[in-house]
Amino acid sequence: MKVSIDSLAEIARYYDDLMSHVNYDRWFTVAVEIAALLPRGFCHLDAACGTCALLRKLRGLGWRSMGLDLSLAMLREGFRHAPAPTVFVADLRAVPVVSQFHYITCLFDSINFLTETADLRLAFRELARALRPDGILYFDVVTERMILDHFAGRRWTERSGKLTTTWESKFCRESGIIETRISVKNGPESVVRERVYPLSVIAEAVEAAGLHVVQAVDAETWQPIRRKTTRIDYVAVKGNPELFRERLAAKAERIRDLMQ
Ligand SMILES: C[S@@+](CC[C@H](N)C(=O)[O-])C[C@H]1O[C@@H](n2cnc3c(N)ncnc32)[C@H](O)[C@@H]1O
């Protein structure tokens, strides 16, 4: 396991502004729909929760939720908003909890931040270990299509409010590694590395962790994955997938309707 330094330390304080265009409502809607399959009073973990944007919304529903993230700087931003979230600094590859959560979410590319296949496998093992025997994991990943359409080989400047941010992305198709240099207000550059994985590698890592994929769909529509899909939503379970598949199918239909 490679120990990473906090690549987001420099930009954490700007993160919420930089991501103000991001549609958190979609993740919120799906997370809530899936949660309807859980027992009352379930315990939830938002893994790699960042600045707690989604966590805050879910806790607003009265959920027993907590978050973890590797970046103290990102978590600290979460404390700017009341009520303070319950969070801890931890690595997806070493989650210090066993069999505690009914439900884990891990969203907005966080899985893509794991740039070694061994780390991907380790993270799924750790998330599986943190889940209760009948637990559910909802995570997403970006695809190569997302990188090719929006990032690879591009340099651009964005203005949001008072912030001017310069982005520069390089993509190595062979390794799947995308390296993005971000400079806010002409400040020091942060380098963020993500990796896009073949779907077979993700499926294999999930199964090897003792989880079973029961849904893998285009995240924007919850329709089947297609060539144009830029983000994939996965739902995986720790228990018997057959018991769950039918109930999720009904939910999936509702999610598709909500997304139209
Ligand atoms: C793109 S951000 C998404 C944050 C949050 N899920 C959201 O929706 O805003 C990715 C997050 O993954 C975290 N992260 C990356 N690698 C991690 C690791 N190995 N363990 C825990 N968190 C990690 C980063 O610190 C960052 O907060």
The ligand as a Gaussian input file, in Angstrom:
#p B3LYP/6-31G(d) Opt

LIG

0 1
 C      -13.783000      13.921000      -5.383000
 S      -13.715000      13.896000      -3.645000
 C      -15.371000      13.406000      -3.229000
 C      -15.726000      13.781000      -1.830000
 C      -17.169000      13.516000      -1.418000
 N      -17.524000      12.114000      -1.539000
 C      -18.137000      14.388000      -2.189000
 O      -19.094000      13.822000      -2.733000
 O      -17.963000      15.595000      -2.228000
 C      -12.801000      12.425000      -3.312000
 C      -12.515000      12.255000      -1.824000
 O      -11.861000      11.011000      -1.628000
 C      -10.939000      11.176000      -0.579000
 N       -9.972000      10.081000      -0.662000
 C       -9.105000       9.832000      -1.660000
 N       -8.389000       8.734000      -1.392000
 C       -8.826000       8.281000      -0.176000
 C       -8.477000       7.181000       0.637000
 N       -7.536000       6.314000       0.273000
 N       -9.122000       7.026000       1.801000
 C      -10.096000       7.899000       2.198000
 N      -10.459000       8.960000       1.462000
 C       -9.836000       9.149000       0.290000
 C      -10.347000      12.541000      -0.835000
 O       -9.698000      13.064000       0.308000
 C      -11.590000      13.310000      -1.231000
 O      -12.214000      13.912000      -0.124000

